[in-house]
Amino acid sequence: MSFRMMAQDVVFSQFYAAPMELNPALTGLTHAPRIILNYRNEWPAIPNAYTTYAVSYDQYFKKVSSGIGVNIISDVEGGGIYTTNRIDFSYAYDLRIEGDFYLRGGLEAGFVQRRLNWDKLLFLDQIDPLTGATDGSGNPFLTEETRPDNLSRYYGDFSAGVLAYSSTFYAGVALKHINAPDENQLNFETDFAQRPVLYSVHAGAQIKLGERNKSQHKTFISPNILFARQADFGQVNVGAYAQTGNIFGGVWYRNAWSNPDAAIFLIGFQQNIVKIGYSFDWTLSQLNSHTGGGHEISVILNFDDQKNRRKTDYNDCLELFR
């Protein structure tokens, strides 16, 4: 038996809360350490669909104009039938071009494990028309399919990105999997097991509506757009993020290549070093009544606390990423 599996990378709805996953050039946007936790449950109404967990650390070092970071992500598909575990190390260099206009370049090197849980697979020769997948005594039927020699695949993965920004706008480009790593787990050679390159373009602006208040948070609105393409899959995400005092929120529309995908709604709260956001993807395609949408939670611990922020007032438009 042979089969072909196709998949695409996780693109968080809260892309601003997973900056290194979006573009390695966004590594190190705070002078103190920043720790981010991400959780995504996609299509919860479908049993064992997609669940993603991520944790990251990054920090900027002014003396060397550089940011460093590490990102760990686990993507679980089919209730654990197929799991991807990845650790990425990122570096970004910040270059002042003129005035408040800067250019950032970022590199990312990662190590990936992709694992197939063979024991959770169910083949046609294991299904009896009368009793299903087990016999009358509840014992599962055996399959005659050949178990692959290697159920885990390990490989290196490399990405790069650039970001231009000023006090009012930003724009970036990122390329993920530029080495097109081989993910083949079959017992024979194939010509379709390379991970496709993920191209993304993202841009936005920050429109200031008020100075910092007593909570030391700006009041602003940030319209933004994200375009991503991987092989034959693509999406455009357009909307806006806004914050006033300790409260932030946003609305986006995501369109797939050939159909509307989802409307995304965000609400969150920021207090001192803690920033918590919750977003819901409302499916707009014909799958609307079957998926249950998508839930996403982010927790950002930004140790640039209120006292430190008074000393370091960032002259850029990247507040939504912090």
Beta strands, then each sheet from edge to edge (+ up, - down):
strand 1: 34-42
strand 2: 50-61
strand 3: 66-77
strand 4: 82-98
strand 5: 101-116
strand 6: 152-165
strand 7: 169-176
strand 8: 198-205
strand 9: 207-210
strand 10: 219-230
strand 11: 233-244
strand 12: 247-256
strand 13: 260-271
strand 14: 274-283
strand 15: 294-302
sheet 1: 9+ 10- 8+ 7- 6+ 5- 4+ 3- 2+ 1- 15+ 14- 13+ 12- 11+
end
